[in-house]
Amino acid sequence: MIKGRSLVEPEDFSLSEMDSLFLLAEKIENDEKYLRDSLRGKLLATLFFEPSTRTRLSFEAAMLRLGGSCLGFAEPGSSSASEGESLADTIRMAASYSDAIVMRNPKEGAALLAARYSSVPVINAGDGGHHHPTQTLTDLLTIKRLFGNIENKTVGFCGDLKFGRTVHSLAKALARYSNIKMIFISPTELVLPEYIKSMLKKQNVEFEERENLEKSMPELDVLYMTRVQRERFFNEDDYIRLKDTYVLNPDKLSAGKEKMIVLHPLPRVNEISVEIDSDSRAAYFKQAKYGMYVRMALLASILGVV
Ligand code: CP
């Protein structure tokens, strides 16, 4: 039962709780009338201190499709945070006006702090370069729906593995499934943080770090491409030097398995060429749509209607 609980990190839910969410998401996808209006009278506060298209809009769409309503802000300049209000006070206020809070914040640990001060469940929609657990639910659901299961996969992560919160959350989550091999492909400046690597070692998860995407392609069941994030760099020259390190194009994808899938949390910049979009292995737009269904399942479960 996840009724009334916050979601700050990917491990906050057990594997069987996540499985129930995936089943519910599939049920909602297959029957658009299922749970319709079940959240009538409920309010979701969406507090976005950083830009977002998919996460914010899919949460809002999820809440509206379930008959609930949303309030909030899409950038901090329109909230009292711009006048110096603390996050704790902002959260206390939002909690007193709503039944659940979805928050994105540039500071690592902000979601944990919010959950401590909130009297209603807090859902982490991304805290700096730390975690993005609802993207992980989206990614896992996509793998499950397209392969039938999550286990027994070789998953390549490519791009900005240092600041990429979606990578950190997904790697931690995949480590809980059996027979997963992870290949981390990045320039040396953007390698996976040590704390994730030591966690994988402790859990005896097989992984390798590499710099070459082309040579890794034939091994992969899932390629998880990521954007080099300009907003996380202190130095523009470093960003410009690294931003186009990896560009997936038809020539590179031709070395991949016929049944592999290409995922990307989006937004993309240059790292996947638009010619890939029509390849049957490109699953990133499907993935974004699954994100809405899994968020519907999450809200219905957290707010206790299932
Ligand atoms: N995947 C993701 O978090 O996208 P947005 O930044 O558009 O929300």
Residues whose N, C-alpha, C, O or C-beta is under 5 A from the ligand:
A	BS01	CP	P51 S52 T53 R54 T55 R56 P265 L266 P267
